[in-house]
Amino acid sequence: MSRQSHLSRSRSFFSSFGSFCGQRSAALSLLAVFAMGGLTACGGGPRDPSGLSKPRNHLLGVDRGAQGGSDQLRGGVNAYLWRGAIDTLSFMPMASADAQGGVILTDWYQPPGSTDERFKIAAYVLDRRLRSDALRVTIFRQNRLNGGEWQDVPVAPSTTSDITARILERARQLRAENGGGK
């Protein structure tokens, strides 16, 4: 096959492909217009402001703030430890928080003023009781190398124990505020 005929066939293929894509995008646009029109009919009637509830903490599933409540979440973890961990780690971006499983994973966080160091934390609430052994905290630390790559480095043991102590302190404070005793 000559080079000229090969180029001719390639041009033919790409022009027909472009035509197909143009027809396809027009059809998809038309379908989207019909779908949006159909969804506007789903709006329902006017809203009743008396049906609005107090703000809720969606991570816990229910707001236990003023009403009190049990120490346990549905998944079998201590609600005060869970909330204490969420409150304590709230300065970091959350990657995942599973209240039923008791797992909180943060995304990488760079302290202000530090461009070559970052941290990530995994917190696990392991029990229904508010005890220090019902909480496990793992901290990951990385430093940036000269080439811009991140390298894992050990975390000072006091950092992990400090974060754990702050979570426990916050959990005890939440329990005391909720009338749960000492």
Residue pairs with C-beta under 8 A, 6 or more apart in sequence:
54 63
55 63
56 62
56 63
57 63
57 65
57 83
59 82
59 86
59 97
59 99
60 73
60 79
60 82
60 83
60 99
61 73
61 74
61 99
62 69
64 79
64 178
65 178
68 178
68 179
69 79
69 178
70 79
71 78
71 79
71 80
71 128
71 129
71 130
71 175
71 180
72 78
72 79
72 128
73 79
73 82
73 99
73 100
73 102
74 99
74 100
75 98
75 99
75 100
75 101
75 102
76 100
76 102
76 128
77 99
77 100
77 101
77 102
77 125
77 126
77 127
77 128
78 125
78 127
78 128
78 129
78 130
78 134
78 171
80 130
80 171
80 172
80 174
80 175
80 178
80 180
81 102
81 125
81 130
81 134
81 135
81 167
81 168
81 171
82 99
82 102
82 104
82 125
83 170
83 171
83 174
84 167
84 168
84 169
84 170
84 171
84 172
84 173
84 174
85 104
85 123
85 125
85 135
85 167
85 170
85 171
86 97
86 104
87 170
87 174
88 163
88 166
88 167
88 170
89 104
89 106
89 121
89 123
89 163
89 167
91 109
92 106
92 107
92 109
92 119
92 121
93 106
93 107
93 108
93 109
94 104
94 105
94 106
94 107
95 105
95 106
95 107
96 103
96 104
96 105
97 103
97 104
97 105
98 104
102 124
102 125
102 126
103 122
103 123
103 124
103 125
104 121
104 122
104 123
104 124
105 120
105 121
105 122
106 120
106 121
106 122
107 120
108 118
108 119
108 120
108 142
109 118
109 119
109 120
110 117
110 118
110 119
111 117
111 119
115 144
116 143
116 144
117 141
117 142
117 143
117 144
118 141
118 142
118 150
119 139
119 140
119 141
119 142
119 155
120 139
120 140
121 137
121 138
121 139
121 140
121 163
122 137
122 138
122 140
123 135
123 136
123 137
123 138
123 167
124 135
124 136
124 137
124 138
125 134
125 135
126 133
126 134
126 135
126 136
127 133
127 134
128 134
130 171
130 172
130 175
132 164
132 168
135 164
135 167
135 168
137 160
137 163
137 164
137 167
138 160
139 155
139 159
139 160
139 163
140 152
140 155
141 152
141 153
141 154
141 155
142 150
142 151
142 152
142 153
143 150
143 151
143 153
144 150
144 151
145 151
172 182
175 181
176 182
